[in-house]
Amino acid sequence: PLSPPDGRGWPVVIFSHGLSGNADTYTELCRCLSSYGYVVMAMEHEDGSGSHATSRDGEVIQYKRPDSTPYSREKVTKFRAAMHQQRVDETER
């Protein structure tokens, strides 16, 4: 096994894709970070925020869109609240 060069441990990056993204989209960015010595953990969220995802049970998770009413910060905050809570729950597993 490799040992960190300074003996203190490896730096860790927890990567979370944005709305309509997914872990695959950012593979090159994560590889680049790891080439500098970071341990990169790229999460695939099961909350419907990604362009594609598959649950641990093999279920395909479809992208969830907000309704077609005009944009407002309040609308988006309310729409994404459940997604944010699910991400918190996922990281605590």
PDB file of N, CA, C and O in Angstrom:
ATOM      1  N   PRO A   1       0.826  -1.208   0.000  1.00  0.00           N
ATOM      2  CA  PRO A   1       0.000   0.000   0.000  1.00  0.00           C
ATOM      3  C   PRO A   1       0.860   1.258   0.000  1.00  0.00           C
ATOM      4  O   PRO A   1       1.962   1.288   0.546  1.00  0.00           O
ATOM      5  N   LEU A   2       0.326   2.273  -0.620  1.00  0.00           N
ATOM      6  CA  LEU A   2       1.020   3.556  -0.664  1.00  0.00           C
ATOM      7  C   LEU A   2       0.895   4.267   0.675  1.00  0.00           C
ATOM      8  O   LEU A   2      -0.085   4.092   1.399  1.00  0.00           O
ATOM      9  N   SER A   3       1.880   5.054   0.983  1.00  0.00           N
ATOM     10  CA  SER A   3       1.841   5.866   2.194  1.00  0.00           C
ATOM     11  C   SER A   3       1.862   7.329   1.796  1.00  0.00           C
ATOM     12  O   SER A   3       2.548   7.702   0.845  1.00  0.00           O
ATOM     13  N   PRO A   4       1.107   8.177   2.522  1.00  0.00           N
ATOM     14  CA  PRO A   4       1.137   9.602   2.195  1.00  0.00           C
ATOM     15  C   PRO A   4       2.544  10.155   2.362  1.00  0.00           C
ATOM     16  O   PRO A   4       3.260   9.752   3.278  1.00  0.00           O
ATOM     17  N   PRO A   5       2.950  11.070   1.493  1.00  0.00           N
ATOM     18  CA  PRO A   5       4.319  11.579   1.530  1.00  0.00           C
ATOM     19  C   PRO A   5       4.680  12.306   2.824  1.00  0.00           C
ATOM     20  O   PRO A   5       5.842  12.298   3.230  1.00  0.00           O
ATOM     21  N   ASP A   6       3.710  12.927   3.469  1.00  0.00           N
ATOM     22  CA  ASP A   6       4.035  13.666   4.690  1.00  0.00           C
ATOM     23  C   ASP A   6       3.757  12.864   5.957  1.00  0.00           C
ATOM     24  O   ASP A   6       4.010  13.345   7.061  1.00  0.00           O
ATOM     25  N   GLY A   7       3.232  11.629   5.804  1.00  0.00           N
ATOM     26  CA  GLY A   7       2.958  10.788   6.953  1.00  0.00           C
ATOM     27  C   GLY A   7       1.714  11.183   7.739  1.00  0.00           C
ATOM     28  O   GLY A   7       1.414  10.555   8.754  1.00  0.00           O
ATOM     29  N   ARG A   8       0.981  12.205   7.299  1.00  0.00           N
ATOM     30  CA  ARG A   8      -0.190  12.674   8.051  1.00  0.00           C
ATOM     31  C   ARG A   8      -1.506  12.169   7.478  1.00  0.00           C
ATOM     32  O   ARG A   8      -2.541  12.314   8.129  1.00  0.00           O
ATOM     33  N   GLY A   9      -1.504  11.604   6.331  1.00  0.00           N
ATOM     34  CA  GLY A   9      -2.742  11.147   5.698  1.00  0.00           C
ATOM     35  C   GLY A   9      -2.949  11.811   4.358  1.00  0.00           C
ATOM     36  O   GLY A   9      -2.295  12.800   4.026  1.00  0.00           O
ATOM     37  N   TRP A  10      -3.856  11.260   3.601  1.00  0.00           N
ATOM     38  CA  TRP A  10      -4.154  11.770   2.273  1.00  0.00           C
ATOM     39  C   TRP A  10      -5.252  12.833   2.363  1.00  0.00           C
ATOM     40  O   TRP A  10      -6.189  12.688   3.149  1.00  0.00           O
ATOM     41  N   PRO A  11      -5.143  13.894   1.569  1.00  0.00           N
ATOM     42  CA  PRO A  11      -6.236  14.874   1.528  1.00  0.00           C
ATOM     43  C   PRO A  11      -7.429  14.262   0.785  1.00  0.00           C
ATOM     44  O   PRO A  11      -7.259  13.548  -0.203  1.00  0.00           O
ATOM     45  N   VAL A  12      -8.630  14.552   1.273  1.00  0.00           N
ATOM     46  CA  VAL A  12      -9.845  13.969   0.703  1.00  0.00           C
ATOM     47  C   VAL A  12     -10.728  15.059   0.111  1.00  0.00           C
ATOM     48  O   VAL A  12     -10.925  16.114   0.714  1.00  0.00           O
ATOM     49  N   VAL A  13     -11.259  14.785  -1.083  1.00  0.00           N
ATOM     50  CA  VAL A  13     -12.243  15.657  -1.727  1.00  0.00           C
ATOM     51  C   VAL A  13     -13.530  14.838  -1.855  1.00  0.00           C
ATOM     52  O   VAL A  13     -13.520  13.741  -2.415  1.00  0.00           O
ATOM     53  N   ILE A  14     -14.630  15.371  -1.337  1.00  0.00           N
ATOM     54  CA  ILE A  14     -15.937  14.745  -1.526  1.00  0.00           C
ATOM     55  C   ILE A  14     -16.628  15.538  -2.631  1.00  0.00           C
ATOM     56  O   ILE A  14     -16.975  16.705  -2.447  1.00  0.00           O
ATOM     57  N   PHE A  15     -16.824  14.897  -3.774  1.00  0.00           N
ATOM     58  CA  PHE A  15     -17.374  15.581  -4.936  1.00  0.00           C
ATOM     59  C   PHE A  15     -18.850  15.282  -5.074  1.00  0.00           C
ATOM     60  O   PHE A  15     -19.261  14.121  -5.058  1.00  0.00           O
ATOM     61  N   SER A  16     -19.646  16.324  -5.208  1.00  0.00           N
ATOM     62  CA  SER A  16     -21.083  16.199  -5.380  1.00  0.00           C
ATOM     63  C   SER A  16     -21.469  16.912  -6.679  1.00  0.00           C
ATOM     64  O   SER A  16     -21.284  18.123  -6.805  1.00  0.00           O
ATOM     65  N   HIS A  17     -22.000  16.165  -7.632  1.00  0.00           N
ATOM     66  CA  HIS A  17     -22.387  16.765  -8.909  1.00  0.00           C
ATOM     67  C   HIS A  17     -23.529  17.758  -8.715  1.00  0.00           C
ATOM     68  O   HIS A  17     -24.277  17.674  -7.741  1.00  0.00           O
ATOM     69  N   GLY A  18     -23.651  18.667  -9.618  1.00  0.00           N
ATOM     70  CA  GLY A  18     -24.724  19.652  -9.564  1.00  0.00           C
ATOM     71  C   GLY A  18     -26.010  19.134 -10.189  1.00  0.00           C
ATOM     72  O   GLY A  18     -26.076  17.992 -10.644  1.00  0.00           O
ATOM     73  N   LEU A  19     -27.021  19.974 -10.209  1.00  0.00           N
ATOM     74  CA  LEU A  19     -28.318  19.626 -10.764  1.00  0.00           C
ATOM     75  C   LEU A  19     -28.165  19.218 -12.228  1.00  0.00           C
ATOM     76  O   LEU A  19     -27.559  19.938 -13.022  1.00  0.00           O
ATOM     77  N   SER A  20     -28.702  18.093 -12.565  1.00  0.00           N
ATOM     78  CA  SER A  20     -28.687  17.430 -13.876  1.00  0.00           C
ATOM     79  C   SER A  20     -27.314  16.876 -14.250  1.00  0.00           C
ATOM     80  O   SER A  20     -27.115  16.455 -15.389  1.00  0.00           O
ATOM     81  N   GLY A  21     -26.381  16.869 -13.331  1.00  0.00           N
ATOM     82  CA  GLY A  21     -25.080  16.249 -13.563  1.00  0.00           C
ATOM     83  C   GLY A  21     -25.089  14.808 -13.081  1.00  0.00           C
ATOM     84  O   GLY A  21     -26.132  14.277 -12.701  1.00  0.00           O
ATOM     85  N   ASN A  22     -23.930  14.185 -13.098  1.00  0.00           N
ATOM     86  CA  ASN A  22     -23.751  12.848 -12.529  1.00  0.00           C
ATOM     87  C   ASN A  22     -22.266  12.611 -12.339  1.00  0.00           C
ATOM     88  O   ASN A  22     -21.436  13.348 -12.873  1.00  0.00           O
ATOM     89  N   ALA A  23     -21.938  11.593 -11.586  1.00  0.00           N
ATOM     90  CA  ALA A  23     -20.528  11.321 -11.287  1.00  0.00           C
ATOM     91  C   ALA A  23     -19.728  11.048 -12.560  1.00  0.00           C
ATOM     92  O   ALA A  23     -18.562  11.435 -12.642  1.00  0.00           O
ATOM     93  N   ASP A  24     -20.334  10.385 -13.563  1.00  0.00           N
ATOM     94  CA  ASP A  24     -19.626  10.067 -14.803  1.00  0.00           C
ATOM     95  C   ASP A  24     -19.190  11.316 -15.557  1.00  0.00           C
ATOM     96  O   ASP A  24     -18.113  11.347 -16.151  1.00  0.00           O
ATOM     97  N   THR A  25     -20.027  12.338 -15.531  1.00  0.00           N
ATOM     98  CA  THR A  25     -19.731  13.577 -16.256  1.00  0.00           C
ATOM     99  C   THR A  25     -18.436  14.213 -15.774  1.00  0.00           C
ATOM    100  O   THR A  25     -17.735  14.866 -16.546  1.00  0.00           O
ATOM    101  N   TYR A  26     -18.126  14.024 -14.519  1.00  0.00           N
ATOM    102  CA  TYR A  26     -16.971  14.682 -13.917  1.00  0.00           C
ATOM    103  C   TYR A  26     -15.777  13.749 -13.721  1.00  0.00           C
ATOM    104  O   TYR A  26     -14.885  14.041 -12.924  1.00  0.00           O
ATOM    105  N   THR A  27     -15.758  12.637 -14.440  1.00  0.00           N
ATOM    106  CA  THR A  27     -14.666  11.676 -14.299  1.00  0.00           C
ATOM    107  C   THR A  27     -13.307  12.323 -14.526  1.00  0.00           C
ATOM    108  O   THR A  27     -12.379  12.103 -13.748  1.00  0.00           O
ATOM    109  N   GLU A  28     -13.181  13.110 -15.576  1.00  0.00           N
ATOM    110  CA  GLU A  28     -11.877  13.712 -15.890  1.00  0.00           C
ATOM    111  C   GLU A  28     -11.429  14.677 -14.795  1.00  0.00           C
ATOM    112  O   GLU A  28     -10.255  14.690 -14.425  1.00  0.00           O
ATOM    113  N   LEU A  29     -12.341  15.472 -14.283  1.00  0.00           N
ATOM    114  CA  LEU A  29     -12.004  16.393 -13.188  1.00  0.00           C
ATOM    115  C   LEU A  29     -11.548  15.617 -11.955  1.00  0.00           C
ATOM    116  O   LEU A  29     -10.553  15.978 -11.327  1.00  0.00           O
ATOM    117  N   CYS A  30     -12.264  14.564 -11.611  1.00  0.00           N
ATOM    118  CA  CYS A  30     -11.892  13.749 -10.443  1.00  0.00           C
ATOM    119  C   CYS A  30     -10.541  13.067 -10.655  1.00  0.00           C
ATOM    120  O   CYS A  30      -9.743  12.972  -9.723  1.00  0.00           O
ATOM    121  N   ARG A  31     -10.283  12.597 -11.861  1.00  0.00           N
ATOM    122  CA  ARG A  31      -8.974  11.990 -12.171  1.00  0.00           C
ATOM    123  C   ARG A  31      -7.858  13.018 -12.025  1.00  0.00           C
ATOM    124  O   ARG A  31      -6.788  12.719 -11.494  1.00  0.00           O
ATOM    125  N   CYS A  32      -8.119  14.218 -12.497  1.00  0.00           N
ATOM    126  CA  CYS A  32      -7.116  15.283 -12.394  1.00  0.00           C
ATOM    127  C   CYS A  32      -6.802  15.574 -10.919  1.00  0.00           C
ATOM    128  O   CYS A  32      -5.635  15.673 -10.540  1.00  0.00           O
ATOM    129  N   LEU A  33      -7.831  15.708 -10.102  1.00  0.00           N
ATOM    130  CA  LEU A  33      -7.610  15.948  -8.668  1.00  0.00           C
ATOM    131  C   LEU A  33      -6.824  14.810  -8.032  1.00  0.00           C
ATOM    132  O   LEU A  33      -5.927  15.046  -7.222  1.00  0.00           O
ATOM    133  N   SER A  34      -7.158  13.585  -8.398  1.00  0.00           N
ATOM    134  CA  SER A  34      -6.442  12.450  -7.807  1.00  0.00           C
ATOM    135  C   SER A  34      -4.984  12.403  -8.267  1.00  0.00           C
ATOM    136  O   SER A  34      -4.125  11.895  -7.546  1.00  0.00           O
ATOM    137  N   SER A  35      -4.699  12.925  -9.456  1.00  0.00           N
ATOM    138  CA  SER A  35      -3.309  12.938  -9.926  1.00  0.00           C
ATOM    139  C   SER A  35      -2.437  13.873  -9.097  1.00  0.00           C
ATOM    140  O   SER A  35      -1.211  13.772  -9.124  1.00  0.00           O
ATOM    141  N   TYR A  36      -3.069  14.778  -8.363  1.00  0.00           N
ATOM    142  CA  TYR A  36      -2.338  15.675  -7.460  1.00  0.00           C
ATOM    143  C   TYR A  36      -2.272  15.126  -6.032  1.00  0.00           C
ATOM    144  O   TYR A  36      -1.820  15.815  -5.118  1.00  0.00           O
ATOM    145  N   GLY A  37      -2.725  13.886  -5.847  1.00  0.00           N
ATOM    146  CA  GLY A  37      -2.601  13.246  -4.547  1.00  0.00           C
ATOM    147  C   GLY A  37      -3.844  13.270  -3.679  1.00  0.00           C
ATOM    148  O   GLY A  37      -3.800  12.846  -2.524  1.00  0.00           O
ATOM    149  N   TYR A  38      -4.961  13.762  -4.221  1.00  0.00           N
ATOM    150  CA  TYR A  38      -6.206  13.773  -3.452  1.00  0.00           C
ATOM    151  C   TYR A  38      -6.923  12.435  -3.585  1.00  0.00           C
ATOM    152  O   TYR A  38      -6.886  11.811  -4.646  1.00  0.00           O
ATOM    153  N   VAL A  39      -7.569  11.996  -2.521  1.00  0.00           N
ATOM    154  CA  VAL A  39      -8.491  10.874  -2.587  1.00  0.00           C
ATOM    155  C   VAL A  39      -9.846  11.490  -2.902  1.00  0.00           C
ATOM    156  O   VAL A  39     -10.356  12.299  -2.127  1.00  0.00           O
ATOM    157  N   VAL A  40     -10.431  11.112  -4.037  1.00  0.00           N
ATOM    158  CA  VAL A  40     -11.679  11.724  -4.497  1.00  0.00           C
ATOM    159  C   VAL A  40     -12.826  10.733  -4.341  1.00  0.00           C
ATOM    160  O   VAL A  40     -12.781   9.613  -4.849  1.00  0.00           O
ATOM    161  N   MET A  41     -13.839  11.172  -3.633  1.00  0.00           N
ATOM    162  CA  MET A  41     -15.058  10.380  -3.469  1.00  0.00           C
ATOM    163  C   MET A  41     -16.158  11.082  -4.266  1.00  0.00           C
ATOM    164  O   MET A  41     -16.642  12.138  -3.859  1.00  0.00           O
ATOM    165  N   ALA A  42     -16.554  10.495  -5.404  1.00  0.00           N
ATOM    166  CA  ALA A  42     -17.595  11.082  -6.246  1.00  0.00           C
ATOM    167  C   ALA A  42     -18.901  10.342  -5.984  1.00  0.00           C
ATOM    168  O   ALA A  42     -19.014   9.143  -6.237  1.00  0.00           O
ATOM    169  N   MET A  43     -19.871  11.069  -5.481  1.00  0.00           N
ATOM    170  CA  MET A  43     -21.143  10.466  -5.100  1.00  0.00           C
ATOM    171  C   MET A  43     -22.118  10.466  -6.278  1.00  0.00           C
ATOM    172  O   MET A  43     -22.150  11.405  -7.074  1.00  0.00           O
ATOM    173  N   GLU A  44     -22.898   9.416  -6.374  1.00  0.00           N
ATOM    174  CA  GLU A  44     -23.986   9.344  -7.361  1.00  0.00           C
ATOM    175  C   GLU A  44     -25.274   9.441  -6.552  1.00  0.00           C
ATOM    176  O   GLU A  44     -25.677   8.475  -5.903  1.00  0.00           O
ATOM    177  N   HIS A  45     -25.906  10.582  -6.589  1.00  0.00           N
ATOM    178  CA  HIS A  45     -27.077  10.829  -5.759  1.00  0.00           C
ATOM    179  C   HIS A  45     -28.302  10.096  -6.288  1.00  0.00           C
ATOM    180  O   HIS A  45     -28.498   9.983  -7.498  1.00  0.00           O
ATOM    181  N   GLU A  46     -29.118   9.601  -5.371  1.00  0.00           N
ATOM    182  CA  GLU A  46     -30.332   8.860  -5.706  1.00  0.00           C
ATOM    183  C   GLU A  46     -31.575   9.725  -5.500  1.00  0.00           C
ATOM    184  O   GLU A  46     -32.652   9.204  -5.210  1.00  0.00           O
ATOM    185  N   ASP A  47     -31.430  11.041  -5.650  1.00  0.00           N
ATOM    186  CA  ASP A  47     -32.532  11.963  -5.329  1.00  0.00           C
ATOM    187  C   ASP A  47     -33.248  12.527  -6.545  1.00  0.00           C
ATOM    188  O   ASP A  47     -34.145  13.356  -6.395  1.00  0.00           O
ATOM    189  N   GLY A  48     -32.874  12.098  -7.744  1.00  0.00           N
ATOM    190  CA  GLY A  48     -33.516  12.595  -8.951  1.00  0.00           C
ATOM    191  C   GLY A  48     -32.891  13.869  -9.493  1.00  0.00           C
ATOM    192  O   GLY A  48     -33.418  14.461 -10.435  1.00  0.00           O
ATOM    193  N   SER A  49     -31.775  14.302  -8.915  1.00  0.00           N
ATOM    194  CA  SER A  49     -31.123  15.532  -9.381  1.00  0.00           C
ATOM    195  C   SER A  49     -30.140  15.287 -10.514  1.00  0.00           C
ATOM    196  O   SER A  49     -29.709  16.234 -11.172  1.00  0.00           O
ATOM    197  N   GLY A  50     -29.781  14.034 -10.753  1.00  0.00           N
ATOM    198  CA  GLY A  50     -28.811  13.716 -11.787  1.00  0.00           C
ATOM    199  C   GLY A  50     -29.454  13.394 -13.118  1.00  0.00           C
ATOM    200  O   GLY A  50     -30.625  13.017 -13.178  1.00  0.00           O
ATOM    201  N   SER A  51     -28.683  13.543 -14.188  1.00  0.00           N
ATOM    202  CA  SER A  51     -29.204  13.227 -15.516  1.00  0.00           C
ATOM    203  C   SER A  51     -29.458  11.734 -15.667  1.00  0.00           C
ATOM    204  O   SER A  51     -30.305  11.322 -16.461  1.00  0.00           O
ATOM    205  N   HIS A  52     -28.739  10.934 -14.920  1.00  0.00           N
ATOM    206  CA  HIS A  52     -29.037   9.506 -14.814  1.00  0.00           C
ATOM    207  C   HIS A  52     -28.405   8.983 -13.540  1.00  0.00           C
ATOM    208  O   HIS A  52     -27.372   9.475 -13.086  1.00  0.00           O
ATOM    209  N   ALA A  53     -29.041   7.985 -12.982  1.00  0.00           N
ATOM    210  CA  ALA A  53     -28.512   7.329 -11.784  1.00  0.00           C
ATOM    211  C   ALA A  53     -29.192   5.974 -11.653  1.00  0.00           C
ATOM    212  O   ALA A  53     -30.272   5.744 -12.197  1.00  0.00           O
ATOM    213  N   THR A  54     -28.542   5.095 -10.929  1.00  0.00           N
ATOM    214  CA  THR A  54     -29.102   3.788 -10.623  1.00  0.00           C
ATOM    215  C   THR A  54     -28.953   3.569  -9.118  1.00  0.00           C
ATOM    216  O   THR A  54     -27.881   3.797  -8.557  1.00  0.00           O
ATOM    217  N   SER A  55     -30.015   3.131  -8.478  1.00  0.00           N
ATOM    218  CA  SER A  55     -29.976   2.906  -7.035  1.00  0.00           C
ATOM    219  C   SER A  55     -29.127   1.676  -6.725  1.00  0.00           C
ATOM    220  O   SER A  55     -28.754   0.923  -7.625  1.00  0.00           O
ATOM    221  N   ARG A  56     -28.833   1.487  -5.467  1.00  0.00           N
ATOM    222  CA  ARG A  56     -28.076   0.303  -5.055  1.00  0.00           C
ATOM    223  C   ARG A  56     -28.831  -0.976  -5.378  1.00  0.00           C
ATOM    224  O   ARG A  56     -28.223  -2.038  -5.511  1.00  0.00           O
ATOM    225  N   ASP A  57     -30.160  -0.885  -5.505  1.00  0.00           N
ATOM    226  CA  ASP A  57     -30.992  -2.044  -5.836  1.00  0.00           C
ATOM    227  C   ASP A  57     -31.123  -2.254  -7.339  1.00  0.00           C
ATOM    228  O   ASP A  57     -31.809  -3.180  -7.770  1.00  0.00           O
ATOM    229  N   GLY A  58     -30.473  -1.405  -8.152  1.00  0.00           N
ATOM    230  CA  GLY A  58     -30.520  -1.534  -9.597  1.00  0.00           C
ATOM    231  C   GLY A  58     -31.659  -0.771 -10.258  1.00  0.00           C
ATOM    232  O   GLY A  58     -31.839  -0.859 -11.473  1.00  0.00           O
ATOM    233  N   GLU A  59     -32.424  -0.028  -9.480  1.00  0.00           N
ATOM    234  CA  GLU A  59     -33.538   0.752 -10.025  1.00  0.00           C
ATOM    235  C   GLU A  59     -33.015   2.005 -10.727  1.00  0.00           C
ATOM    236  O   GLU A  59     -32.171   2.718 -10.186  1.00  0.00           O
ATOM    237  N   VAL A  60     -33.522   2.269 -11.937  1.00  0.00           N
ATOM    238  CA  VAL A  60     -33.147   3.477 -12.663  1.00  0.00           C
ATOM    239  C   VAL A  60     -33.892   4.658 -12.047  1.00  0.00           C
ATOM    240  O   VAL A  60     -35.105   4.604 -11.848  1.00  0.00           O
ATOM    241  N   ILE A  61     -33.156   5.715 -11.751  1.00  0.00           N
ATOM    242  CA  ILE A  61     -33.737   6.895 -11.125  1.00  0.00           C
ATOM    243  C   ILE A  61     -33.814   8.002 -12.167  1.00  0.00           C
ATOM    244  O   ILE A  61     -32.791   8.454 -12.681  1.00  0.00           O
ATOM    245  N   GLN A  62     -35.014   8.428 -12.470  1.00  0.00           N
ATOM    246  CA  GLN A  62     -35.242   9.447 -13.483  1.00  0.00           C
ATOM    247  C   GLN A  62     -34.962  10.843 -12.934  1.00  0.00           C
ATOM    248  O   GLN A  62     -35.126  11.098 -11.741  1.00  0.00           O
ATOM    249  N   TYR A  63     -34.539  11.738 -13.818  1.00  0.00           N
ATOM    250  CA  TYR A  63     -34.314  13.139 -13.462  1.00  0.00           C
ATOM    251  C   TYR A  63     -35.651  13.805 -13.143  1.00  0.00           C
ATOM    252  O   TYR A  63     -36.617  13.659 -13.892  1.00  0.00           O
ATOM    253  N   LYS A  64     -35.702  14.525 -12.043  1.00  0.00           N
ATOM    254  CA  LYS A  64     -36.916  15.234 -11.640  1.00  0.00           C
ATOM    255  C   LYS A  64     -36.789  16.699 -12.029  1.00  0.00           C
ATOM    256  O   LYS A  64     -35.788  17.349 -11.731  1.00  0.00           O
ATOM    257  N   ARG A  65     -37.810  17.204 -12.694  1.00  0.00           N
ATOM    258  CA  ARG A  65     -37.832  18.612 -13.108  1.00  0.00           C
ATOM    259  C   ARG A  65     -38.829  19.378 -12.254  1.00  0.00           C
ATOM    260  O   ARG A  65     -39.848  18.835 -11.827  1.00  0.00           O
ATOM    261  N   PRO A  66     -38.519  20.659 -12.009  1.00  0.00           N
ATOM    262  CA  PRO A  66     -39.522  21.485 -11.336  1.00  0.00           C
ATOM    263  C   PRO A  66     -40.708  21.710 -12.286  1.00  0.00           C
ATOM    264  O   PRO A  66     -40.597  21.487 -13.491  1.00  0.00           O
ATOM    265  N   ASP A  67     -41.822  22.146 -11.740  1.00  0.00           N
ATOM    266  CA  ASP A  67     -42.982  22.400 -12.606  1.00  0.00           C
ATOM    267  C   ASP A  67     -42.687  23.558 -13.566  1.00  0.00           C
ATOM    268  O   ASP A  67     -41.637  24.194 -13.474  1.00  0.00           O
ATOM    269  N   SER A  68     -43.605  23.822 -14.471  1.00  0.00           N
ATOM    270  CA  SER A  68     -43.354  24.801 -15.527  1.00  0.00           C
ATOM    271  C   SER A  68     -43.757  26.232 -15.158  1.00  0.00           C
ATOM    272  O   SER A  68     -43.782  27.103 -16.027  1.00  0.00           O
ATOM    273  N   THR A  69     -44.067  26.483 -13.907  1.00  0.00           N
ATOM    274  CA  THR A  69     -44.373  27.851 -13.498  1.00  0.00           C
ATOM    275  C   THR A  69     -43.105  28.692 -13.573  1.00  0.00           C
ATOM    276  O   THR A  69     -42.004  28.142 -13.539  1.00  0.00           O
ATOM    277  N   PRO A  70     -43.234  30.007 -13.674  1.00  0.00           N
ATOM    278  CA  PRO A  70     -42.053  30.869 -13.784  1.00  0.00           C
ATOM    279  C   PRO A  70     -41.062  30.655 -12.630  1.00  0.00           C
ATOM    280  O   PRO A  70     -41.441  30.336 -11.503  1.00  0.00           O
ATOM    281  N   TYR A  71     -39.791  30.843 -12.958  1.00  0.00           N
ATOM    282  CA  TYR A  71     -38.713  30.671 -11.981  1.00  0.00           C
ATOM    283  C   TYR A  71     -38.837  31.663 -10.829  1.00  0.00           C
ATOM    284  O   TYR A  71     -39.179  32.830 -11.017  1.00  0.00           O
ATOM    285  N   SER A  72     -38.555  31.168  -9.654  1.00  0.00           N
ATOM    286  CA  SER A  72     -38.366  32.037  -8.492  1.00  0.00           C
ATOM    287  C   SER A  72     -37.424  31.308  -7.546  1.00  0.00           C
ATOM    288  O   SER A  72     -37.386  30.077  -7.519  1.00  0.00           O
ATOM    289  N   ARG A  73     -36.679  32.061  -6.783  1.00  0.00           N
ATOM    290  CA  ARG A  73     -35.751  31.468  -5.820  1.00  0.00           C
ATOM    291  C   ARG A  73     -36.510  30.595  -4.823  1.00  0.00           C
ATOM    292  O   ARG A  73     -36.054  29.510  -4.462  1.00  0.00           O
ATOM    293  N   GLU A  74     -37.655  31.071  -4.390  1.00  0.00           N
ATOM    294  CA  GLU A  74     -38.477  30.320  -3.432  1.00  0.00           C
ATOM    295  C   GLU A  74     -38.918  28.977  -4.009  1.00  0.00           C
ATOM    296  O   GLU A  74     -38.880  27.953  -3.326  1.00  0.00           O
ATOM    297  N   LYS A  75     -39.339  28.996  -5.284  1.00  0.00           N
ATOM    298  CA  LYS A  75     -39.774  27.772  -5.955  1.00  0.00           C
ATOM    299  C   LYS A  75     -38.636  26.743  -5.999  1.00  0.00           C
ATOM    300  O   LYS A  75     -38.839  25.575  -5.670  1.00  0.00           O
ATOM    301  N   VAL A  76     -37.462  27.177  -6.401  1.00  0.00           N
ATOM    302  CA  VAL A  76     -36.323  26.260  -6.512  1.00  0.00           C
ATOM    303  C   VAL A  76     -35.890  25.758  -5.135  1.00  0.00           C
ATOM    304  O   VAL A  76     -35.587  24.576  -4.971  1.00  0.00           O
ATOM    305  N   THR A  77     -35.861  26.638  -4.164  1.00  0.00           N
ATOM    306  CA  THR A  77     -35.477  26.234  -2.802  1.00  0.00           C
ATOM    307  C   THR A  77     -36.439  25.180  -2.266  1.00  0.00           C
ATOM    308  O   THR A  77     -36.011  24.192  -1.669  1.00  0.00           O
ATOM    309  N   LYS A  78     -37.718  25.385  -2.473  1.00  0.00           N
ATOM    310  CA  LYS A  78     -38.719  24.420  -2.012  1.00  0.00           C
ATOM    311  C   LYS A  78     -38.586  23.102  -2.772  1.00  0.00           C
ATOM    312  O   LYS A  78     -38.643  22.031  -2.167  1.00  0.00           O
ATOM    313  N   PHE A  79     -38.410  23.170  -4.093  1.00  0.00           N
ATOM    314  CA  PHE A  79     -38.280  21.980  -4.929  1.00  0.00           C
ATOM    315  C   PHE A  79     -37.076  21.137  -4.521  1.00  0.00           C
ATOM    316  O   PHE A  79     -37.150  19.909  -4.488  1.00  0.00           O
ATOM    317  N   ARG A  80     -35.968  21.807  -4.212  1.00  0.00           N
ATOM    318  CA  ARG A  80     -34.723  21.086  -3.924  1.00  0.00           C
ATOM    319  C   ARG A  80     -34.554  20.688  -2.467  1.00  0.00           C
ATOM    320  O   ARG A  80     -33.616  19.960  -2.144  1.00  0.00           O
ATOM    321  N   ALA A  81     -35.428  21.138  -1.580  1.00  0.00           N
ATOM    322  CA  ALA A  81     -35.280  20.844  -0.145  1.00  0.00           C
ATOM    323  C   ALA A  81     -35.217  19.338   0.124  1.00  0.00           C
ATOM    324  O   ALA A  81     -34.360  18.876   0.877  1.00  0.00           O
ATOM    325  N   ALA A  82     -36.111  18.583  -0.483  1.00  0.00           N
ATOM    326  CA  ALA A  82     -36.110  17.125  -0.279  1.00  0.00           C
ATOM    327  C   ALA A  82     -34.837  16.491  -0.845  1.00  0.00           C
ATOM    328  O   ALA A  82     -34.309  15.540  -0.270  1.00  0.00           O
ATOM    329  N   MET A  83     -34.341  17.023  -1.982  1.00  0.00           N
ATOM    330  CA  MET A  83     -33.103  16.510  -2.560  1.00  0.00           C
ATOM    331  C   MET A  83     -31.935  16.751  -1.615  1.00  0.00           C
ATOM    332  O   MET A  83     -31.116  15.860  -1.390  1.00  0.00           O
ATOM    333  N   HIS A  84     -31.862  17.939  -1.071  1.00  0.00           N
ATOM    334  CA  HIS A  84     -30.771  18.252  -0.131  1.00  0.00           C
ATOM    335  C   HIS A  84     -30.828  17.349   1.093  1.00  0.00           C
ATOM    336  O   HIS A  84     -29.796  16.860   1.553  1.00  0.00           O
ATOM    337  N   GLN A  85     -32.022  17.124   1.620  1.00  0.00           N
ATOM    338  CA  GLN A  85     -32.136  16.250   2.789  1.00  0.00           C
ATOM    339  C   GLN A  85     -31.707  14.831   2.451  1.00  0.00           C
ATOM    340  O   GLN A  85     -31.035  14.180   3.251  1.00  0.00           O
ATOM    341  N   GLN A  86     -32.088  14.347   1.276  1.00  0.00           N
ATOM    342  CA  GLN A  86     -31.684  13.003   0.888  1.00  0.00           C
ATOM    343  C   GLN A  86     -30.162  12.912   0.759  1.00  0.00           C
ATOM    344  O   GLN A  86     -29.572  11.897   1.129  1.00  0.00           O
ATOM    345  N   ARG A  87     -29.522  13.963   0.239  1.00  0.00           N
ATOM    346  CA  ARG A  87     -28.055  13.954   0.136  1.00  0.00           C
ATOM    347  C   ARG A  87     -27.407  13.890   1.509  1.00  0.00           C
ATOM    348  O   ARG A  87     -26.411  13.192   1.697  1.00  0.00           O
ATOM    349  N   VAL A  88     -27.960  14.606   2.456  1.00  0.00           N
ATOM    350  CA  VAL A  88     -27.449  14.532   3.827  1.00  0.00           C
ATOM    351  C   VAL A  88     -27.585  13.098   4.334  1.00  0.00           C
ATOM    352  O   VAL A  88     -26.651  12.546   4.915  1.00  0.00           O
ATOM    353  N   ASP A  89     -28.744  12.506   4.112  1.00  0.00           N
ATOM    354  CA  ASP A  89     -28.972  11.130   4.556  1.00  0.00           C
ATOM    355  C   ASP A  89     -28.015  10.171   3.883  1.00  0.00           C
ATOM    356  O   ASP A  89     -27.493   9.268   4.537  1.00  0.00           O
ATOM    357  N   GLU A  90     -27.768  10.343   2.580  1.00  0.00           N
ATOM    358  CA  GLU A  90     -26.848   9.461   1.850  1.00  0.00           C
ATOM    359  C   GLU A  90     -25.435   9.546   2.415  1.00  0.00           C
ATOM    360  O   GLU A  90     -24.763   8.523   2.551  1.00  0.00           O
ATOM    361  N   THR A  91     -24.983  10.733   2.740  1.00  0.00           N
ATOM    362  CA  THR A  91     -23.613  10.866   3.231  1.00  0.00           C
ATOM    363  C   THR A  91     -23.438  10.352   4.646  1.00  0.00           C
ATOM    364  O   THR A  91     -22.319  10.069   5.074  1.00  0.00           O
ATOM    365  N   GLU A  92     -24.540  10.230   5.376  1.00  0.00           N
ATOM    366  CA  GLU A  92     -24.453   9.727   6.741  1.00  0.00           C
ATOM    367  C   GLU A  92     -24.500   8.213   6.824  1.00  0.00           C
ATOM    368  O   GLU A  92     -24.289   7.649   7.897  1.00  0.00           O
ATOM    369  N   ARG A  93     -24.775   7.533   5.696  1.00  0.00           N
ATOM    370  CA  ARG A  93     -24.840   6.058   5.706  1.00  0.00           C
ATOM    371  C   ARG A  93     -23.485   5.465   5.929  1.00  0.00           C
ATOM    372  O   ARG A  93     -23.345   4.243   5.968  1.00  0.00           O
TER     373      ARG A  93
END
